[in-house]
Amino acid sequence: MFKDITKRMKARMDYLESIDKRDRTDGTQKEFRLRQIPPETGRFLALLASSCPSGDYVEIGTSAGYSTMWLSLAAKEKRAKIKTYEISAYKIKLAKETFDLSGINDYVDLIEGDAIKNISSLGEIAFCFIDCEKEMYGKCWDILSAKMVPGGLIVADNALSHYDVVKPMIEKAANDDKFDCLLVPIGKGELVCRRKSV
Ligand SMILES: C[S@@+](CC[C@H](N)C(=O)[O-])C[C@H]1O[C@@H](n2cnc3c(N)ncnc32)[C@H](O)[C@@H]1O
């Protein structure tokens, strides 16, 4: 899977990593910052997603498509397509550029607009990465947890870096008998929740 990172994908990853790094120090306003995952989280997500059962792949919060590139490695292997949701017109333009330049359009459906208004219509989900505004995580959990196939995974970013804001969702997940959950100290802290098979 990681051997499938093409030169054009690597070039786009390197470019977005440099923009993200610059954003964090030069005073760029929040709405224009990429706020993307670090590469080690990308590898972790790709490994998890490639180990999921069949079903839809979903990402809430595309930004410029950096995490989507990592997930596309798993989607390619599983012959799946990632439905990724983004609300900002600025980020949508960058994400389209990313998918064109990295050559992953076959593995991605970019859905423009408010994810909360759109995800209720999703069918059965095998893998979901939640990486939008942290205040939205609880609502995302309410909608998505009911749609997960047995063995499916919900992964939420920033579970350690923004623990206080993400806590309501962490508690919902921990108290849900249908899921096994673990907070993994990689990157910003990934909450991994697996829908039990029985
Ligand atoms: C932390 S960034 C995502 C970073 C991206 N996953 C990555 O690692 O490359 C969060 C993104 O969620 C988007 N977002 C916020 N609220 C949203 C909503 N209601 N629906 C869809 N996207 C939303 C923001 O515009 C922003 O681009």
The ligand as an ORCA input file, in Angstrom:
! r2SCAN-3c Opt
* xyz 0 1
  C      -8.869     19.991     10.621
  S      -9.378     20.422      9.014
  C      -9.319     18.873      8.132
  C      -7.911     18.439      7.807
  C      -7.838     17.249      6.863
  N      -8.595     16.119      7.369
  C      -6.420     16.800      6.682
  O      -5.859     16.194      7.610
  O      -5.841     17.082      5.609
  C     -11.127     20.593      9.284
  C     -11.907     20.889      8.024
  O     -13.304     20.662      8.302
  C     -14.042     21.590      7.535
  N     -15.395     21.708      8.120
  C     -15.751     22.373      9.239
  N     -17.072     22.250      9.470
  C     -17.564     21.488      8.456
  C     -18.875     21.013      8.128
  N     -19.934     21.338      8.885
  N     -19.013     20.244      7.022
  C     -17.940     19.930      6.251
  N     -16.676     20.361      6.513
  C     -16.489     21.129      7.606
  C     -13.216     22.876      7.641
  O     -13.544     23.794      6.623
  C     -11.792     22.341      7.550
  O     -11.307     22.379      6.223
*
